[in-house]
């Protein structure tokens, strides 16, 4: 495990300290409503420019463990698979299919939207349009292929 909000806190700067430059990774989220979801990326979380930037990350996907669904990118070669910003936690998709805000356990500023990933008529956690949520905790793991 690279990062765990229960042990490391919920600051985006701490997430980046432990996770930047390491890939591929899986992020598993539990929100305060009991929903379990997350994402996998083949790209690292380190931004390559000042501010933030989107990144192409082939084979990346998001998932909902509560309903056992996996969602692929609408366009597997999209340049908007993940969004990397030093003041954001893990963020997947253009428009943000998953966005984890700084201090995500103390505010409901995190959100799911429907954009780059093929989630049907709703977003990742079942809402229409943008749905806010608050994180109970999240963990980041490095994937190691053998």
KAZI-V932329 format. One record per backbone hydrogen bond with DSSP energy under -1.0 kcal/mol. NH is the residue of the N-H (numbers start at 1). CO is the residue of the C=O. If there is no record, write none. Layout:
nh=NH co=CO
nh=NH co=CO
//
This chain:
nh=2 co=140
nh=3 co=140
nh=5 co=138
nh=8 co=4
nh=9 co=5
nh=15 co=11
nh=16 co=12
nh=17 co=13
nh=18 co=14
nh=19 co=15
nh=20 co=16
nh=22 co=19
nh=25 co=41
nh=26 co=141
nh=27 co=39
nh=28 co=139
nh=29 co=37
nh=30 co=137
nh=31 co=35
nh=32 co=134
nh=34 co=31
nh=37 co=29
nh=38 co=63
nh=39 co=27
nh=40 co=61
nh=41 co=25
nh=53 co=84
nh=55 co=82
nh=60 co=57
nh=61 co=40
nh=62 co=71
nh=63 co=38
nh=64 co=69
nh=65 co=36
nh=66 co=36
nh=69 co=64
nh=71 co=62
nh=74 co=116
nh=78 co=75
nh=81 co=55
nh=82 co=55
nh=83 co=91
nh=84 co=53
nh=88 co=85
nh=89 co=100
nh=92 co=98
nh=93 co=81
nh=97 co=92
nh=98 co=92
nh=99 co=111
nh=100 co=90
nh=103 co=10
nh=106 co=103
nh=110 co=133
nh=111 co=99
nh=112 co=131
nh=118 co=72
nh=119 co=117
nh=123 co=127
nh=126 co=123
nh=131 co=112
nh=133 co=110
nh=135 co=104
nh=136 co=30
nh=137 co=30
nh=139 co=28
nh=140 co=3
nh=141 co=26
nh=143 co=24
//
